[in-house]
Amino acid sequence: MNKKTIEDIKVKGQPVLVRVDFNVPQDDTGRITDDRRIRAALPTINYLREHGARVILTSHLGRPKGVTPKYTLAPVARHLAELIKSPVPLLPDCLGEEVERKTAAMHDGEVVLLENVRFHPEEEKNDPAFAAGLAKLAKIYVNDAFGTAHRAHASTEGVAHIIPGVAGYLMKKELAYLGDALGNPKRPFIAILGGAKVKDKIGVIEQLMGKVDRLIIGGGMAYTFFKAQGYEIGKSLLDETSLDFCRQTLAKAGDKLLLPVDVVIGDANPFDVGPDSVKSQVVTAESIPSDWQGVDIGPETIRKFSQAVQGAGTVVWNGPMGIFEFERFAVGTRAIAKALAQSGAVTIVGGGDSAAAVEQLGFAEKMTHISTGGGASLEFLEGKILPGVAALQDR
């Protein structure tokens, strides 16, 4: 990575604005149900504290329309204070006179959290005056929010054009693992793509096809590939706009592309009727009845996919193999997670549903790296420039 990091600058006595990604799930009581993103930012926060910086954290939470109490970062401030065993006051806003006064009064090593930056619509518009208001609070900017680095917002990109911007440890780690996977992978290099729609991953497929030794496709995406081969797919997910792309990919990829050979099908959508009300059976990929739908990969596919992973040097995985939200239809996703955990390969799990599945199924500790950014990791794998990274200072 050719970007400067927090280790390349002097931070003692400096007010440092740190963009973190504290967009974490909460229950109805405000209790944080998954604090992985908060914990991922701790190395950067602790380094800055220990080196005498005045740490001003900024993040978004949800998609509020103006000031929305439901999306306050107060629960996050409380949780972070417990993790770092030090007070983390939540300031009443993310900019303005009161915020300027309180941040100016900070001492070395102290941490504050600004209120939800998306309470202001100017954030997502990357409004220059709004970015200047944020930049006014600090002398140095640190971006440690890889999950939002694909967005050119005021707090992710605009600020870095006003005060010097560097990467935090999480950003550095994400770029290192994903960068090595694309640029210098240990071979054989295998990519596993799942999830719902082919169109969301066309750029990734095009980029990876020339780099990987094997491309495995499962999950909802597989049914559009089946349809492109002329198979009946019943009521399975179909991305009709991507059929031509699937036909072209099938023609070009040859043996490099590995698709399911059997699938688990259900007679109803488990989201509509509940998983226990769904009758299921295993059929070959070309034998799906017209009134049934695919819900998971089948046992022979699990065996083939797992076998391909066992000899791998690097595996990048983005997207579940079935409707993993339900135990009955998480069998394929669990099997792939287990295969990665036992493979001995460098295993990189893209964010979003893949990361959630690995966490939920108990395999997180066995993976080399789990990305904190679903959309950002996809765009990086597509070869796109991430605005939040591009704006940081080069070494």
CORSULSUL-V280203 format. One record per residue. N is the residue number from 0. PSI is psi in radians with two decimals (999 if undefined). Layout:
n & psi
N & PSI
N & PSI
This chain:
n & psi
0 & 2.24
1 & 0.38
2 & 2.53
3 & 2.62
4 & 3.11
5 & -0.39
6 & -0.23
7 & 0.01
8 & 2.76
9 & 2.21
10 & -0.18
11 & 2.23
12 & 0.01
13 & 2.40
14 & 2.15
15 & 2.10
16 & 2.08
17 & 2.02
18 & 1.97
19 & 2.94
20 & 1.56
21 & 0.55
22 & 1.38
23 & 2.62
24 & 2.52
25 & 2.72
26 & -3.05
27 & -0.35
28 & -0.05
29 & 0.10
30 & 2.31
31 & 2.17
32 & -0.26
33 & 1.88
34 & 0.35
35 & -0.71
36 & -0.59
37 & -0.80
38 & -0.59
39 & -0.44
40 & -0.15
41 & -0.71
42 & -0.73
43 & -0.83
44 & -0.80
45 & -0.65
46 & -0.83
47 & -0.72
48 & -0.85
49 & -0.43
50 & 0.30
51 & 0.32
52 & 2.79
53 & 1.85
54 & 2.00
55 & 1.83
56 & 2.45
57 & 2.45
58 & 2.91
59 & 2.92
60 & 2.06
61 & -2.79
62 & 1.21
63 & 2.66
64 & 1.61
65 & -2.87
66 & 2.03
67 & 1.89
68 & -0.58
69 & -0.52
70 & 0.41
71 & 2.61
72 & 0.20
73 & -0.81
74 & -0.59
75 & -0.75
76 & -0.75
77 & -0.77
78 & -0.75
79 & -0.69
80 & -0.68
81 & -0.71
82 & -0.70
83 & 0.00
84 & 0.80
85 & 2.59
86 & 2.47
87 & 1.52
88 & 2.43
89 & 2.07
90 & 2.70
91 & -0.24
92 & -3.07
93 & -0.08
94 & 3.02
95 & 3.02
96 & -0.79
97 & -0.72
98 & -0.74
99 & -0.73
100 & -0.77
101 & -0.64
102 & -0.59
103 & -0.43
104 & 0.05
105 & 2.69
106 & 2.82
107 & 2.36
108 & -0.14
109 & 2.73
110 & 2.34
111 & 2.76
112 & 2.21
113 & 2.63
114 & 2.77
115 & 2.01
116 & -0.41
117 & 0.06
118 & -0.26
119 & 2.09
120 & -0.35
121 & -0.39
122 & -0.95
123 & -0.33
124 & -0.06
125 & 0.78
126 & 2.17
127 & -0.70
128 & -0.66
129 & -0.77
130 & -0.70
131 & -0.63
132 & -0.69
133 & -0.79
134 & -0.50
135 & -0.38
136 & -0.27
137 & 2.96
138 & -0.40
139 & 2.54
140 & 2.36
141 & 2.20
142 & 1.99
143 & 0.35
144 & 1.30
145 & -0.61
146 & -0.31
147 & 0.17
148 & -0.26
149 & 0.03
150 & 2.27
151 & 1.32
152 & 2.98
153 & -0.75
154 & -0.19
155 & -0.39
156 & -0.78
157 & -0.77
158 & -0.62
159 & -0.21
160 & -0.06
161 & -0.78
162 & 2.71
163 & 2.28
164 & 2.35
165 & 2.95
166 & 2.54
167 & 3.13
168 & -0.68
169 & -0.77
170 & -0.79
171 & -0.78
172 & -0.79
173 & -0.84
174 & -0.60
175 & -0.87
176 & -0.84
177 & -0.64
178 & -0.76
179 & -0.66
180 & -0.69
181 & -0.68
182 & -0.56
183 & 1.05
184 & 2.56
185 & 2.24
186 & 2.73
187 & 2.50
188 & 2.07
189 & 2.35
190 & 2.38
191 & 2.10
192 & 2.31
193 & -2.67
194 & -2.98
195 & -1.05
196 & 2.37
197 & -0.69
198 & -0.48
199 & -0.30
200 & 0.26
201 & -0.85
202 & -0.65
203 & -0.78
204 & -0.79
205 & -0.73
206 & -0.72
207 & -0.47
208 & -0.64
209 & -0.10
210 & -0.54
211 & 2.80
212 & -0.43
213 & 2.37
214 & 2.03
215 & 2.27
216 & 2.21
217 & -2.81
218 & -2.81
219 & -0.51
220 & -0.58
221 & -0.55
222 & -0.54
223 & -0.63
224 & -0.67
225 & -0.80
226 & -0.68
227 & -0.40
228 & 0.00
229 & 0.15
230 & 2.63
231 & 2.30
232 & 0.10
233 & -2.28
234 & 0.31
235 & 2.82
236 & 2.30
237 & 2.23
238 & 1.47
239 & -0.57
240 & -0.27
241 & 0.16
242 & -0.77
243 & -0.73
244 & -0.73
245 & -0.71
246 & -0.76
247 & -0.72
248 & -0.76
249 & -0.68
250 & -0.66
251 & -0.59
252 & -0.61
253 & -2.37
254 & -0.24
255 & -0.49
256 & 2.25
257 & 2.05
258 & 2.81
259 & 2.51
260 & -0.35
261 & 2.75
262 & 2.72
263 & 2.24
264 & 2.70
265 & 2.72
266 & 0.01
267 & 2.87
268 & 2.11
269 & -0.44
270 & -0.48
271 & -0.73
272 & -0.11
273 & 2.49
274 & -0.54
275 & -0.32
276 & -0.02
277 & 2.18
278 & 2.42
279 & 2.74
280 & 2.87
281 & 2.29
282 & 2.85
283 & 2.80
284 & -0.54
285 & 0.18
286 & 0.55
287 & 2.16
288 & 2.72
289 & -0.33
290 & 0.26
291 & 2.98
292 & 2.61
293 & 2.37
294 & -0.23
295 & 2.91
296 & 2.71
297 & 3.06
298 & -0.65
299 & -0.65
300 & -0.75
301 & -0.77
302 & -0.79
303 & -0.80
304 & -0.76
305 & -0.68
306 & -0.72
307 & -0.65
308 & -0.57
309 & -0.61
310 & 0.16
311 & 2.70
312 & -0.67
313 & 2.34
314 & 2.19
315 & 2.22
316 & 2.18
317 & 1.89
318 & 2.30
319 & 2.87
320 & -0.23
321 & -2.85
322 & 1.32
323 & -0.26
324 & -0.41
325 & 2.29
326 & -0.73
327 & -0.56
328 & 0.38
329 & 0.11
330 & -0.82
331 & -0.76
332 & -0.73
333 & -0.72
334 & -0.70
335 & -0.74
336 & -0.74
337 & -0.71
338 & -0.74
339 & -0.76
340 & -0.55
341 & 0.01
342 & -0.49
343 & 0.01
344 & 2.88
345 & 2.02
346 & 2.12
347 & 2.08
348 & 2.13
349 & 2.83
350 & -2.74
351 & -2.39
352 & -0.60
353 & -0.81
354 & -0.75
355 & -0.73
356 & -0.80
357 & -0.72
358 & -0.90
359 & -0.64
360 & -0.02
361 & 0.37
362 & 0.11
363 & -0.73
364 & -0.32
365 & -0.11
366 & 2.55
367 & -0.78
368 & 2.28
369 & 2.05
370 & 2.53
371 & 0.00
372 & 1.92
373 & -1.12
374 & -0.68
375 & -0.73
376 & -0.64
377 & -0.80
378 & -0.62
379 & -0.78
380 & -0.44
381 & -0.24
382 & 0.18
383 & 2.65
384 & 2.24
385 & 2.09
386 & -0.67
387 & -0.37
388 & -0.78
389 & -0.57
390 & -0.25
391 & 2.76
392 & 2.40
393 & 2.72
394 & 999
